[in-house]
Amino acid sequence: MRITVTVDGARYTDEVEPRTLLVHYLREQVGKVGTVVGCDTSNCGACTVHLDGQSVKSCSVLAVQADGREVTTVEGLARDGELHPVQKAFSTNHALQCGFCTPGMIMQSIDLLSENPDPDEQAVREGLEGNLCRCTGYQNIVRAVQDAASEMRPGAGPEAERVGETTGAATTAGVRGGARS
């Protein structure tokens, strides 16, 4: 089946098997390996991406369901060489250890902050409850989300406008196998 998907600002048209999961399409056909395969059962959240601005676990979405839609991966967040405020906050607050869950945590955190720009600790924990981390104990993750929220609030500077923004910078897609347009 032929699909056309915009991923991190670049448009891709590819042939996919109807049963191909979005996570596998992103990694294997588009080359977005920052989106990781965790449990393959939608329990861990490591594969979280944004689909039309909403976080989804890409291991529970078929690639054909993304046809005609926009996908943002963790790789599409940085702009002009600058990390997204949530990415910066995760680094600054040491909100990762092995880093395996980090892409999904970051994507879910951005979605959380688009819905609640000033979450308290409980709201952050509830907003991230579908994303698992086996290393950190979550305290630094919660701190990172709250720090990013304070950076992204209206009036906090140029990064404030990025709450809820999901489309990565436009890039030119190379031609590999399937047609690209």
Contacts in CASP RR format, 6 or more apart in sequence:
PFRMAT RR
TARGET T0000
AUTHOR 0000-0000-0000
METHOD contacts of the structure
MODEL  1
MRITVTVDGARYTDEVEPRTLLVHYLREQVGKVGTVVGCDTSNCGACTVH
LDGQSVKSCSVLAVQADGREVTTVEGLARDGELHPVQKAFSTNHALQCGF
CTPGMIMQSIDLLSENPDPDEQAVREGLEGNLCRCTGYQNIVRAVQDAAS
EMRPGAGPEAERVGETTGAATTAGVRGGARS
1 15 0 8 1.000
1 16 0 8 1.000
1 17 0 8 1.000
1 18 0 8 1.000
1 64 0 8 1.000
2 13 0 8 1.000
2 14 0 8 1.000
2 15 0 8 1.000
2 16 0 8 1.000
3 13 0 8 1.000
3 14 0 8 1.000
3 16 0 8 1.000
3 63 0 8 1.000
3 64 0 8 1.000
3 66 0 8 1.000
3 67 0 8 1.000
3 68 0 8 1.000
4 11 0 8 1.000
4 12 0 8 1.000
4 13 0 8 1.000
4 67 0 8 1.000
4 68 0 8 1.000
4 181 0 8 1.000
5 11 0 8 1.000
5 12 0 8 1.000
5 14 0 8 1.000
5 25 0 8 1.000
5 30 0 8 1.000
5 63 0 8 1.000
5 66 0 8 1.000
5 67 0 8 1.000
5 68 0 8 1.000
5 69 0 8 1.000
5 70 0 8 1.000
5 71 0 8 1.000
6 12 0 8 1.000
6 68 0 8 1.000
6 69 0 8 1.000
6 70 0 8 1.000
6 71 0 8 1.000
6 167 0 8 1.000
7 26 0 8 1.000
7 30 0 8 1.000
7 32 0 8 1.000
7 70 0 8 1.000
7 71 0 8 1.000
7 72 0 8 1.000
7 73 0 8 1.000
8 32 0 8 1.000
8 71 0 8 1.000
8 72 0 8 1.000
8 73 0 8 1.000
8 75 0 8 1.000
8 76 0 8 1.000
8 167 0 8 1.000
8 168 0 8 1.000
8 169 0 8 1.000
8 171 0 8 1.000
9 70 0 8 1.000
9 76 0 8 1.000
9 167 0 8 1.000
9 168 0 8 1.000
9 169 0 8 1.000
9 170 0 8 1.000
9 171 0 8 1.000
10 170 0 8 1.000
10 171 0 8 1.000
10 172 0 8 1.000
10 173 0 8 1.000
11 173 0 8 1.000
11 180 0 8 1.000
11 181 0 8 1.000
12 29 0 8 1.000
12 30 0 8 1.000
12 173 0 8 1.000
12 180 0 8 1.000
13 178 0 8 1.000
13 179 0 8 1.000
13 180 0 8 1.000
13 181 0 8 1.000
14 25 0 8 1.000
14 29 0 8 1.000
14 30 0 8 1.000
14 177 0 8 1.000
14 178 0 8 1.000
14 179 0 8 1.000
15 178 0 8 1.000
16 25 0 8 1.000
16 29 0 8 1.000
16 63 0 8 1.000
16 64 0 8 1.000
18 62 0 8 1.000
18 64 0 8 1.000
19 62 0 8 1.000
20 62 0 8 1.000
20 63 0 8 1.000
20 64 0 8 1.000
21 58 0 8 1.000
21 59 0 8 1.000
21 60 0 8 1.000
21 61 0 8 1.000
21 62 0 8 1.000
21 63 0 8 1.000
22 49 0 8 1.000
22 51 0 8 1.000
22 56 0 8 1.000
22 58 0 8 1.000
22 59 0 8 1.000
22 61 0 8 1.000
22 62 0 8 1.000
22 63 0 8 1.000
22 65 0 8 1.000
22 66 0 8 1.000
22 71 0 8 1.000
23 35 0 8 1.000
23 37 0 8 1.000
23 47 0 8 1.000
23 58 0 8 1.000
23 59 0 8 1.000
24 37 0 8 1.000
24 63 0 8 1.000
25 63 0 8 1.000
25 66 0 8 1.000
26 32 0 8 1.000
26 35 0 8 1.000
26 49 0 8 1.000
26 58 0 8 1.000
26 71 0 8 1.000
26 73 0 8 1.000
27 33 0 8 1.000
27 34 0 8 1.000
27 35 0 8 1.000
27 37 0 8 1.000
29 176 0 8 1.000
30 173 0 8 1.000
32 73 0 8 1.000
32 75 0 8 1.000
34 73 0 8 1.000
34 74 0 8 1.000
34 75 0 8 1.000
34 103 0 8 1.000
35 47 0 8 1.000
35 49 0 8 1.000
35 58 0 8 1.000
35 73 0 8 1.000
35 74 0 8 1.000
35 75 0 8 1.000
35 103 0 8 1.000
35 104 0 8 1.000
36 46 0 8 1.000
36 47 0 8 1.000
36 100 0 8 1.000
36 103 0 8 1.000
36 104 0 8 1.000
37 46 0 8 1.000
37 47 0 8 1.000
37 59 0 8 1.000
38 44 0 8 1.000
38 45 0 8 1.000
38 46 0 8 1.000
38 47 0 8 1.000
38 59 0 8 1.000
38 100 0 8 1.000
39 45 0 8 1.000
39 46 0 8 1.000
39 59 0 8 1.000
40 59 0 8 1.000
41 59 0 8 1.000
42 57 0 8 1.000
42 59 0 8 1.000
42 60 0 8 1.000
43 130 0 8 1.000
43 132 0 8 1.000
44 101 0 8 1.000
44 130 0 8 1.000
44 131 0 8 1.000
44 132 0 8 1.000
45 57 0 8 1.000
45 101 0 8 1.000
45 104 0 8 1.000
45 108 0 8 1.000
45 130 0 8 1.000
45 131 0 8 1.000
45 132 0 8 1.000
46 100 0 8 1.000
46 101 0 8 1.000
46 103 0 8 1.000
46 104 0 8 1.000
46 131 0 8 1.000
46 132 0 8 1.000
47 57 0 8 1.000
47 58 0 8 1.000
47 59 0 8 1.000
47 104 0 8 1.000
48 55 0 8 1.000
48 56 0 8 1.000
48 57 0 8 1.000
48 58 0 8 1.000
48 103 0 8 1.000
48 104 0 8 1.000
48 105 0 8 1.000
48 107 0 8 1.000
48 108 0 8 1.000
48 131 0 8 1.000
49 55 0 8 1.000
49 56 0 8 1.000
49 58 0 8 1.000
49 71 0 8 1.000
49 72 0 8 1.000
49 73 0 8 1.000
49 74 0 8 1.000
49 104 0 8 1.000
49 107 0 8 1.000
50 56 0 8 1.000
50 70 0 8 1.000
50 71 0 8 1.000
50 72 0 8 1.000
50 107 0 8 1.000
50 110 0 8 1.000
50 111 0 8 1.000
50 166 0 8 1.000
51 58 0 8 1.000
51 61 0 8 1.000
51 66 0 8 1.000
51 69 0 8 1.000
51 70 0 8 1.000
51 71 0 8 1.000
52 69 0 8 1.000
52 70 0 8 1.000
53 70 0 8 1.000
53 72 0 8 1.000
53 111 0 8 1.000
53 114 0 8 1.000
53 164 0 8 1.000
53 166 0 8 1.000
54 111 0 8 1.000
55 107 0 8 1.000
55 108 0 8 1.000
55 110 0 8 1.000
55 111 0 8 1.000
70 166 0 8 1.000
70 167 0 8 1.000
72 107 0 8 1.000
72 166 0 8 1.000
72 167 0 8 1.000
72 168 0 8 1.000
73 103 0 8 1.000
73 107 0 8 1.000
74 87 0 8 1.000
74 102 0 8 1.000
74 103 0 8 1.000
74 104 0 8 1.000
74 106 0 8 1.000
74 107 0 8 1.000
76 168 0 8 1.000
76 169 0 8 1.000
77 83 0 8 1.000
77 84 0 8 1.000
77 86 0 8 1.000
77 87 0 8 1.000
77 106 0 8 1.000
77 110 0 8 1.000
77 168 0 8 1.000
78 84 0 8 1.000
78 87 0 8 1.000
78 169 0 8 1.000
79 168 0 8 1.000
79 169 0 8 1.000
80 169 0 8 1.000
83 91 0 8 1.000
84 106 0 8 1.000
84 110 0 8 1.000
84 162 0 8 1.000
85 148 0 8 1.000
85 151 0 8 1.000
85 152 0 8 1.000
85 159 0 8 1.000
85 162 0 8 1.000
86 106 0 8 1.000
86 109 0 8 1.000
86 110 0 8 1.000
86 113 0 8 1.000
86 144 0 8 1.000
86 145 0 8 1.000
86 148 0 8 1.000
87 106 0 8 1.000
88 148 0 8 1.000
88 151 0 8 1.000
89 95 0 8 1.000
89 144 0 8 1.000
89 145 0 8 1.000
89 147 0 8 1.000
89 148 0 8 1.000
89 151 0 8 1.000
90 96 0 8 1.000
90 102 0 8 1.000
90 105 0 8 1.000
90 106 0 8 1.000
90 141 0 8 1.000
90 144 0 8 1.000
90 148 0 8 1.000
92 144 0 8 1.000
92 147 0 8 1.000
93 140 0 8 1.000
93 141 0 8 1.000
93 143 0 8 1.000
93 144 0 8 1.000
93 147 0 8 1.000
94 140 0 8 1.000
95 102 0 8 1.000
95 105 0 8 1.000
95 136 0 8 1.000
95 140 0 8 1.000
95 141 0 8 1.000
95 143 0 8 1.000
95 144 0 8 1.000
96 102 0 8 1.000
96 105 0 8 1.000
96 135 0 8 1.000
96 136 0 8 1.000
97 135 0 8 1.000
97 136 0 8 1.000
98 134 0 8 1.000
98 135 0 8 1.000
99 135 0 8 1.000
101 131 0 8 1.000
101 132 0 8 1.000
101 133 0 8 1.000
101 134 0 8 1.000
101 135 0 8 1.000
104 131 0 8 1.000
105 128 0 8 1.000
105 131 0 8 1.000
105 133 0 8 1.000
105 141 0 8 1.000
108 127 0 8 1.000
108 128 0 8 1.000
108 130 0 8 1.000
108 131 0 8 1.000
109 124 0 8 1.000
109 128 0 8 1.000
109 141 0 8 1.000
109 144 0 8 1.000
109 145 0 8 1.000
109 148 0 8 1.000
110 164 0 8 1.000
110 166 0 8 1.000
111 164 0 8 1.000
112 119 0 8 1.000
112 123 0 8 1.000
112 124 0 8 1.000
112 127 0 8 1.000
112 128 0 8 1.000
112 145 0 8 1.000
113 119 0 8 1.000
113 145 0 8 1.000
113 148 0 8 1.000
113 149 0 8 1.000
113 152 0 8 1.000
113 163 0 8 1.000
113 164 0 8 1.000
114 163 0 8 1.000
114 164 0 8 1.000
116 123 0 8 1.000
117 149 0 8 1.000
117 152 0 8 1.000
117 153 0 8 1.000
117 154 0 8 1.000
117 163 0 8 1.000
118 149 0 8 1.000
118 153 0 8 1.000
119 127 0 8 1.000
119 145 0 8 1.000
119 146 0 8 1.000
119 149 0 8 1.000
121 142 0 8 1.000
121 146 0 8 1.000
124 141 0 8 1.000
124 142 0 8 1.000
124 145 0 8 1.000
124 146 0 8 1.000
125 138 0 8 1.000
125 142 0 8 1.000
128 138 0 8 1.000
128 141 0 8 1.000
128 142 0 8 1.000
128 145 0 8 1.000
133 141 0 8 1.000
150 156 0 8 1.000
151 159 0 8 1.000
151 160 0 8 1.000
152 159 0 8 1.000
152 160 0 8 1.000
152 162 0 8 1.000
152 163 0 8 1.000
153 160 0 8 1.000
153 163 0 8 1.000
154 160 0 8 1.000
173 180 0 8 1.000
174 180 0 8 1.000
END
